[in-house]
Amino acid sequence: MAVSGEEFDVIVVGAGVMGSSTAYQVSKRGHKVLLLEQFDFLHQRGSSHGESRTIRATYPEEYYYPMVMESYKLWEEAESHIGYKVYFRAQQFDMGSSDDKCLREVIATCQKHSIPHEILDRQQVSDKFSGRFDIPDNWVGVCTSDGGVIKPTKAVSMFQTLAIQNGTVLRDYMEVEDIRKDGVKGGVWVYTSNGEKFWGKKCVVTVGAWTTKLVKTVSGIDLPIQPLETMVCYWRIKEGHEDKYAIGGDFPTFASYGEPYIYGTPSLEFPGLIKVAVHGGYPCDPDKRPWGPGMALGTLKQWVEERLSSLVDSGGPVATQLCMYSMTPDEDFVIDFLGGEFGKDVVVGGGFSGHGFKMSPVVGRILTDLVLTGEAKGIELKHFRIGRFEENPKGNFKEFLHHVM
């Protein structure tokens, strides 16, 4: 256990999936790492818990494609070291109106990167999935092989276990309240609310929904990262049809473009239930959350009834879970040096906007590159700069967004 005043090569603040992945990556390179968490490890108050996350290569923003593809490899590499699975393969199926800008950009990404894909009309969709999806006549479907489901709590535990095996020190119930530059010997001091402090040559901040609060305290920078409380819904598959929607068969992870953006996964965590949820939520203070009652479900009920061919009970979800998003105005990540007096000694990773979990292995690798070498290899980070919000409060220009409420 680390004691107050102890010194480290890198201190990682925040032990969700991004911080845990970073601690693993830094420690794998032989550096002394401290991983701090304000709550207990594997808690359910942030964005890294629960039963499933989707992974897909079909992004309208083509700059995510290389990050997802590297993440596939890094997920499997980590699994090979830990000895169990957190990533389960499936097809990916995207659907929406044929004139939807977002879906058209998904198709453009597939074409640009030569992703094998099928563009299907209503009848072809019905044929391919044996009637389990029913889309309107003016919609199209896009099917690719690179989809899948990740087990999030299990994945965070995997990264933490691998980090520990590499010598990382883990401390929970350590709320970081300040980070200060050491003007004498360099590096930074990290101060916790219980009076302990630790010195690190470098520091990585990955605190999810608390990013805006901590960054404001430390540097005065006002990052436009809005915490949202979102609700994940599980629906009962009608009796006799359960196997048709189970993971390991031909049923895909899926996304429905339009208003609202809806996504789902095959049945995995709860037998006989399928996850179908809306991408979005309601603004909140992460320290004063409403904890429900969740979002209005009228549109989602209608979607389940119409798109899943009445084979899933659309009367309402039989189970729900609450989770946090950390939304940027453009739904792109923040991966950058904090700058100012800290220069390149403090790196921030945040604003993962409800779609970053799948890329946590490569985000950990990038944050590690930045904090150890001052630059990241193989990935263009201009879209993730803090400074983009000074140039435009809405961030990166896009003709489309995923319609988050």
C-alpha positions, 0 to 999 in steps of 0.5 A: 500500500502506498503511504502519504508522501511516496513517489511514483513515476505516474499517478493515475487519478480515477480507476474506471475503465480508462484509468485502469487501462492506462495503469496497465499500459504504463506498468507494462512498460516498467514504470512505478504506478499509483492508481487512485479511486475516489470510491470503492473499486468496481463501484456503480456510481460512474460509467464503467460498471454494468453488464455489457457494452457494444463494440463496432467499427461502423462510425460516422466519424472515420477517425474512430475507425483506426482506434476501434481496430487497434482496440480489438487487438488490445482486448484480445491481447489483454484477455490472453494475459488474464486467461478469461474472456471479456469480449464476445464477438457478434455481427454489427447491424446499423439501420436507419432512413436511407437519407439519414446523414449519420448512416450515410457517413457510416457507409462512407467509412466502410467504403473508405476503409474497405470494411466488408459490408452489406447494404440491405433493403427491407426484404433483404434485412428480413431474409438475413435475420429470419424476420427478427428485424423489420425496417420501413421501406424507406430504410436501409440496413448495413451489416458488418462482421466487426461487432460484439459485446464487452463485459464492462465490470469484468473488463475493469477488473481485468485491467486492474488485475494485470496492473497489479501483476505489473507492480501497480499500487491501487488505493480506493476511497482516495478522493483527489481534491487538488494537483499542484506543480512542484516548482522545486524538483518538478513533477506534481503533488496529488492531494486527497481529501483525507489529507494524504499526498503523493508525488509523481513525475507525471499524472493522468486524470481519468475521472469521468463525470467528475472531469469538469469539476477536478480540471476546474479546481486544478487549472481553472479551465472550464471543460464543457463536459456535461454529466448525464444520467442514462438508463439501460433497459432490458426487455423480455423475449417472448417465450419460444424465441429466446435462442434467436436473440442469444449471443453466439448465434447470428443475432447482431449488436445493433444501432438505429439511427435517427431521433432517438438513436437506439442501440442494443445487444444480443441476449447475454447477461440475463437469459431471455432478456435483450438489451435495447436502450436510448443513447442519451440521458438527463443532465445532472450533478454526479454528486447529487444524482436523481437516481431515476426515474429515468427517461420516458419510454414511449418511443422506445416501446414503439421501436421495440414493437415495430423493429423487433417483429413483435417477438420481444415484449414491448410493454416495458422493460423488465429490468433497468440500470442507471449509468453516467455519460460524460458528454462533450458538445460534439460527442468527441473525446478529450485527450490532451495535455492540461498545459499551463503551468503543468506543461506535459506533466498532466494528461486528461482523458475524459468526455467519452460521451457514452461511446468510448468504452469500446476504445478503452484499450487504445485510449489507455495506450494513447494516454500512456504514450502522452504521459511517458513520451509527450506524443502518441503514435499512430493516432491523430489527436487533433479532434480531441484537443482541449483547445477546440472548445476555445475556437468553437464552443460546440467543438468539432464541426459536424453535420450530424450528431447522435441526437443525445437529449 
